[in-house]
Amino acid sequence: MKKELHSRPTPRGRAFWYTERLWSLAAKLPVKRVRIDEVKEFDLDCWFDGQAPTCREVAENAKRIAAADLSFPGNLSCDGRLMDGGHRIAKAWVAGAEEINAIQFSQDPAPDFYKGEPQA
């Protein structure tokens, strides 16, 4: 099975973190309540790379949302960006929640690797 990744553009190129490693690093951090409306990525395209999704791709994500385990908190970077937990946030929102449990790194862990050209 393919390992899940979080990525974002950085000055060194696109940085990638394995989500399983993020869970391990976040395990001892305190959990806090975060308003879903404050998670900027909830209103961004984090799953479809700027392409119009097919019905199958929407259904695949709906399946992942339904299976999401809300007992695990979302992971936020030191500046509040979502690093892991989009499907859990979506499930909580669909259920009518206004807040989710999350941990926030005080300092972001080093990426597992970089790809591509540096971003300006």
Secondary structure, DSSP 8 states (H G I E B T S, - for coil): ----EEEEEETTEEEEEEHHHHHHHHTTS--EEEEGGG-GGGGS--SSTTS---HHHHHHHHHHHHH--TTS-EEE-TTS-EEE-HHHHHHHHHTT-SEEEEEE-SS----SEEESS---
